[in-house]
């Protein structure tokens, strides 16, 4: 059996970003992907590279998102040059639209708090009144106003995934679909063996990266990693294709590179239920058509639900096992926004065998601190 430097468990945006970055550094890399039977969190992806409103209570996450946004243009150019695949990334800035005065006041309070927490690091945004919003986005409805962040953008997440896979393959990486990892076994002479449900060996590697989404907690426990996540359901509506008329991504709606409009967002705590629910879809349609009345004239082509990966506080968790050095896990719900960081920066952590101290804030031990502070 081949012996790899790193085996990545998970072939979604997160795992594929690691696979691409590791293989680009010359590491012999294996990506094991469960295949179409997996609960694909990316199915609900809105394609946003989004900084605005992120990081309250953890300014380091706001800075991490800002860093990713700054890297994205070069990252997209690199993928296009290496693979010929255009991820359709654009960063015109993004608008958080507010339907009424209460929503605007809540948003301004959030952004003000984020700016105070950021300190000298800054947190760029502008308050846009209703008249200015109408001038900048003529198709918007009669809203209370909104905020604008110059660091926000969007891309085609399916093309991003395709480009990462193409780049990974060109770098000599090995991708194995339909390879559900059931066991991560630590070898007595070092390294890890990845086994299927039937006990078949899927691969062996000196290091392993667990980026398997909702399957990560079970795998992590086998190598001393405490991975705490839960599913958060989001539903999406997509319209027919029309001519380009919305350059900016927004919190409610964005127009894709192929002309469709994506409508969202939503959140439901329903476990692993992937069924859509008419009330939620109705609420999405009401909010989005209020923000953009012209949507009432478009046909809805599809709707679906997907399950986000959520940690207890909503921020990423990055860790290496204390009991099984060389076993890493990464969990987050911002696979598109953070893709540039995960492909360009974090592979060095894995290969060096150490997550830098400045990113200790993303270790899940913070949940133990929070529990102790709450008296649990």
C-alpha positions in Angstrom: 0.0 0.0 0.0 1.2 3.5 -0.8 2.6 5.5 2.1 1.5 9.1 2.1 2.8 12.2 3.9 -0.8 13.3 4.7 -4.2 11.8 4.4 -7.1 14.2 4.4 -10.5 12.7 5.4 -13.2 14.7 3.6 -13.4 15.9 0.0 -15.6 19.0 0.5 -14.4 22.6 0.3 -12.5 22.3 3.5 -10.7 19.0 2.8 -10.1 19.9 -0.8 -8.5 23.2 0.2 -6.1 21.4 2.5 -5.5 18.7 -0.2 -4.7 21.4 -2.8 -2.4 23.3 -0.5 -0.5 20.3 0.8 0.0 18.8 -2.7 1.2 22.2 -4.0 4.0 22.0 -1.4 5.1 18.7 -2.7 3.6 16.6 0.1 2.3 13.1 -1.0 -1.3 13.7 -0.3 -4.4 11.4 -0.3 -7.9 12.8 -0.1 -10.6 10.3 1.0 -14.1 11.4 0.1 -17.2 9.5 1.2 -19.0 10.4 -2.1 -22.5 11.3 -2.9 -23.9 9.5 0.2 -22.2 12.1 2.4 -24.2 15.0 3.9 -22.8 17.7 1.7 -22.8 21.0 3.7 -21.7 22.8 0.6 -25.1 22.2 -1.0 -26.4 25.1 1.0 -23.5 27.3 0.3 -24.3 30.8 -0.8 -20.9 31.5 -2.4 -20.1 34.5 -0.2 -16.6 35.6 0.7 -17.9 37.5 3.7 -16.3 39.6 6.4 -19.1 41.9 7.5 -20.7 41.1 10.9 -18.3 38.2 11.7 -16.4 37.8 14.9 -18.3 39.4 17.8 -16.8 37.9 20.9 -13.7 36.7 19.0 -12.0 39.5 17.1 -9.3 37.1 16.0 -12.0 35.4 13.8 -12.9 38.8 12.3 -9.2 39.3 11.4 -8.9 35.8 10.1 -11.8 36.4 7.8 -10.3 39.7 6.7 -7.0 38.0 5.9 -8.8 35.4 3.8 -10.7 38.1 1.9 -7.4 39.9 1.2 -5.8 36.6 -0.1 -8.8 35.7 -2.3 -8.0 37.7 -5.5 -4.5 36.2 -5.7 -5.9 32.8 -4.8 -8.5 32.9 -7.6 -5.9 34.1 -10.1 -3.6 31.2 -9.1 -6.3 28.6 -9.5 -7.3 30.0 -12.9 -3.7 30.0 -14.1 -3.0 26.5 -12.9 -6.3 24.8 -13.9 -7.9 27.1 -16.4 -11.0 27.2 -14.2 -12.4 30.6 -13.4 -14.1 30.6 -9.9 -16.0 33.8 -10.9 -14.7 35.6 -7.8 -15.6 39.3 -7.5 -15.1 41.6 -4.6 -17.2 44.7 -5.2 -18.0 44.9 -1.5 -21.2 43.7 0.1 -24.4 45.1 1.5 -26.2 44.1 4.6 -29.7 45.2 3.8 -32.1 46.1 6.6 -35.8 45.8 6.0 -36.9 48.1 8.8 -35.5 50.5 11.5 -35.2 47.8 14.2 -33.1 45.6 11.9 -30.9 48.5 11.0 -30.4 49.5 14.7 -29.5 45.9 15.5 -27.0 45.7 12.7 -25.4 49.0 13.6 -25.1 47.9 17.3 -23.4 44.7 16.1 -20.9 46.4 13.8 -20.1 49.1 16.4 -19.3 46.4 19.0 -17.1 44.6 16.4 -15.2 47.8 15.7 -14.6 48.4 19.4 -13.3 44.8 19.9 -11.1 45.1 16.9 -9.2 48.1 18.3 -6.4 49.3 16.2 -7.1 46.4 13.8 -10.0 48.3 12.5 -13.3 47.1 11.1 -14.3 48.8 7.8 -17.9 49.5 7.1 -20.1 52.4 6.0 -23.7 53.2 7.0 -25.8 53.6 3.9 -29.2 55.5 4.2 -32.2 54.5 2.1 -31.7 57.1 -0.6 -28.0 56.3 -1.1 -28.9 52.6 -1.1 -31.4 53.2 -3.9 -28.8 55.1 -5.9 -26.2 52.3 -5.6 -28.6 49.4 -6.1 -31.5 50.8 -8.2 -33.5 47.5 -8.1 -33.7 47.5 -4.3 -37.0 48.0 -2.6 -38.0 50.6 0.0 -35.8 49.7 2.9 -34.6 51.4 6.1 -31.0 51.4 4.8 -28.0 49.1 5.3 -24.3 48.9 5.7 -21.5 48.3 3.2 -18.2 46.5 3.7 -15.5 46.8 1.0 -14.0 43.5 1.9 -17.0 41.4 0.9 -17.3 39.4 -2.3 -18.7 36.2 -3.9 -17.7 33.4 -6.1 -19.1 30.2 -7.7 -18.5 27.6 -5.0 -19.0 24.6 -7.4 -16.3 26.0 -9.7 -14.1 26.6 -6.7 -14.5 23.0 -5.7 -13.8 21.8 -9.2 -10.7 24.0 -9.4 -9.3 22.7 -6.1 -9.8 19.1 -7.3 -8.1 19.9 -10.6 -5.2 21.6 -9.0 -4.8 18.8 -6.5 -4.7 16.2 -9.3 -2.2 18.3 -11.3 0.0 18.5 -8.2 0.1 14.7 -8.1 -2.4 14.3 -5.3 -4.6 11.1 -5.2 -8.3 11.5 -4.8 -10.4 8.5 -3.8 -14.2 8.9 -4.0 -16.7 6.5 -2.4 -14.2 5.9 0.4 -16.0 6.3 3.7 -13.5 6.3 6.5 -14.9 4.4 9.6 -11.7 4.1 11.6 -8.6 6.1 12.1 -6.0 3.8 13.6 -2.8 4.9 15.2 0.1 2.7 14.1 2.7 1.4 16.6 5.6 2.6 14.4 4.0 6.0 13.8 1.5 7.4 11.4 -2.1 6.4 10.8 -4.1 3.7 9.0 -7.5 4.6 7.5 -10.0 1.8 7.5 -13.4 1.3 6.0 -16.5 0.0 7.8 -15.5 -3.5 6.7 -12.0 -3.1 7.9 -10.5 -2.6 4.5 -7.4 -0.4 4.4 -8.0 2.8 2.5 -4.7 4.4 3.0 -1.8 4.9 5.4 -0.1 8.2 6.1 2.4 9.9 8.5 -0.2 12.5 9.3 -4.0 12.7 9.1 -6.3 15.7 8.7 -9.9 15.2 9.7 -12.1 17.5 7.8 -15.1 15.3 7.4 -17.9 17.7 8.4 -20.6 16.0 10.4 -18.6 12.7 10.4 -15.6 14.4 12.2 -16.7 13.9 15.8 -16.7 10.1 15.7 -13.4 9.9 13.8 -11.8 12.5 16.1 -12.5 10.5 19.3 -10.4 7.7 17.9 -7.3 9.8 18.0 -7.9 11.9 21.1 -9.6 14.9 19.4 -12.7 16.4 21.0 -14.7 17.7 18.0 -18.0 19.3 19.0 -20.3 20.3 16.2 -24.0 20.2 15.4 -26.1 20.5 12.2 -27.9 23.8 11.4 -30.3 23.5 8.5 -30.5 26.3 5.9 -32.8 26.4 2.9 -32.2 28.0 -0.4 -34.4 29.2 -3.3 -33.0 29.8 -6.8 -34.7 31.6 -9.6 -34.6 31.3 -13.4 -31.7 33.0 -15.3 -32.0 36.6 -16.2 -29.7 39.4 -17.4 -27.1 40.7 -14.9 -28.6 43.4 -12.7 -27.2 42.9 -9.2 -23.4 43.4 -9.0 -23.1 43.3 -5.2 -23.6 40.4 -2.9 -26.1 41.0 -0.1 -27.1 39.2 3.1 -30.5 38.3 1.5 -29.9 37.8 -2.2 -27.1 37.5 -4.6 -27.1 37.1 -8.4 -24.8 34.3 -9.6 -22.4 34.4 -12.6 -25.0 32.4 -14.6 -27.8 34.9 -14.0 -29.8 33.1 -11.4 -30.8 34.7 -8.0 -30.0 32.8 -4.8 -32.5 33.6 -2.0 -31.8 33.0 1.7 -30.8 32.8 4.5 -32.6 30.7 7.1 -31.7 28.6 10.1 -33.5 25.6 11.7 -32.5 23.2 14.5 -33.9 20.0 13.1 -31.1 17.6 13.6 -30.1 15.8 10.4 -33.4 16.4 8.6 -32.7 17.5 5.0 -36.3 18.1 4.0 -37.5 21.6 3.1 -40.4 23.2 4.9 -43.0 25.4 3.2 -43.2 28.0 6.1 -39.4 28.6 5.9 -39.4 28.9 2.1 -42.3 31.3 2.3 -40.5 33.5 4.9 -37.4 33.5 2.7 -39.4 34.5 -0.3 -41.2 37.3 1.6 -38.0 38.8 3.0 -36.2 38.6 -0.3 -39.0 40.0 -2.5 -39.3 42.9 0.0 -35.6 43.6 -0.5 -35.9 43.2 -4.2 -39.5 43.5 -5.5 -38.6 42.4 -9.1 -38.0 38.9 -7.8 -41.8 38.5 -7.6 -41.8 38.3 -11.4 -39.3 35.5 -11.6 -40.0 31.8 -11.6 -38.4 29.7 -8.8 -36.6 26.9 -10.4 -35.4 24.9 -7.4 -35.4 24.8 -3.6 -33.4 22.6 -1.2 -32.0 22.3 2.3 -28.5 21.6 3.6 -26.9 21.2 7.0 -24.2 23.6 8.0 -21.4 22.6 10.3 -21.8 24.6 13.5 -19.6 24.7 16.6 -21.0 25.7 20.0 -20.1 29.4 19.5 -20.2 29.4 15.6 -16.4 30.0 15.3 -13.9 27.6 13.7 -12.1 24.9 15.7 -8.6 23.9 14.8 -6.6 21.4 16.8 -3.9 18.8 16.9 -4.2 15.7 19.1 -2.1 15.8 22.3 -2.2 11.9 22.5 -1.7 11.2 18.8 0.7 13.8 17.4 0.2 14.3 13.7 -3.6 14.0 13.9 -5.3 17.3 13.1 -8.9 18.3 12.8 -10.5 21.4 11.3 -14.2 22.4 11.5 -16.0 25.5 10.3 -19.0 26.7 8.4 -17.1 29.3 6.4 -15.6 27.0 3.8 -15.7 29.5 0.9 -14.6 32.6 2.9 -11.7 30.8 4.5 -10.7 28.7 1.5 -7.8 31.0 0.7 -6.4 30.6 4.2 -7.0 26.9 4.3 -5.2 26.4 0.9 -2.4 28.9 1.3 -1.6 29.1 5.0 -2.8 26.2 7.1 -0.9 23.4 5.1 2.3 24.8 6.6 0.9 24.1 10.1 0.2 20.5 9.2 3.6 19.9 7.6 5.5 21.6 10.4 3.5 19.6 13.0 2.4 22.7 14.9 -0.5 25.2 14.9 1.0 28.6 15.6 0.2 30.0 19.1 -1.5 33.0 17.7 -4.3 30.7 16.5 -4.7 29.0 19.9 -8.0 30.9 20.1 -9.5 28.5 17.6 -8.7 25.5 19.8 -11.9 23.9 21.2 -10.5 24.0 24.8 -12.2 27.4 24.8 -15.5 25.6 25.3 -14.2 24.1 28.6 -13.3 27.6 29.8 -16.7 28.9 28.9 -18.3 26.0 30.8 -16.2 26.7 33.8 -17.0 30.4 33.7 -20.7 29.6 33.6 -20.3 27.3 36.7 -20.9 24.0 34.8 
